[in-house]
Amino acid sequence: MSDLAEGTIIVAAVWPCSVDPWADRRSCPWLEIHSCWKGTMKPAAKALQEILCDFVLPRYCMVCKRDFPKGYGKHLLEVHHWECLRQQLPEGRHIVAASMSFWQRWQLAGN
């Protein structure tokens, strides 16, 4: 990623299981039930919160297409975020290919 300027943060989706690239969301049981999603994503949400908490960044979610007032980690675990993600991963859509569009980029102030 040589086109990234110093001071840029990029967060990409990382699936917490090994998935056949041609499989759809049914291959990830934690995507089917919100409580499973929340339990599975909690460590990643906590890490994201810890990384981003020191920066003043826009609070806009590219999955939900809306601003969110709570912290980044809390937002990822909410029902609304999970529902929006599932809408973007309908049965039959290859989950790994779809995940390539799930990333977010922030430019830090002063850069």
Rosetta blueprint (number, residue, H / E / L):
1 M L
2 S L
3 D L
4 L L
5 A L
6 E L
7 G L
8 T E
9 I E
10 I E
11 V E
12 A E
13 A L
14 V L
15 W L
16 P L
17 C L
18 S L
19 V L
20 D L
21 P L
22 W L
23 A L
24 D L
25 R H
26 R H
27 S H
28 C L
29 P H
30 W H
31 L H
32 E L
33 I L
34 H H
35 S H
36 C H
37 W H
38 K H
39 G H
40 T H
41 M H
42 K H
43 P H
44 A H
45 A H
46 K H
47 A H
48 L H
49 Q H
50 E H
51 I H
52 L H
53 C L
54 D L
55 F L
56 V L
57 L L
58 P L
59 R L
60 Y E
61 C E
62 M L
63 V L
64 C L
65 K L
66 R E
67 D E
68 F L
69 P L
70 K L
71 G L
72 Y H
73 G H
74 K H
75 H H
76 L H
77 L H
78 E L
79 V H
80 H H
81 H H
82 W H
83 E H
84 C H
85 L H
86 R H
87 Q H
88 Q H
89 L L
90 P L
91 E L
92 G L
93 R L
94 H L
95 I H
96 V H
97 A H
98 A H
99 S H
100 M L
101 S L
102 F L
103 W E
104 Q E
105 R E
106 W E
107 Q E
108 L L
109 A L
110 G L
111 N L
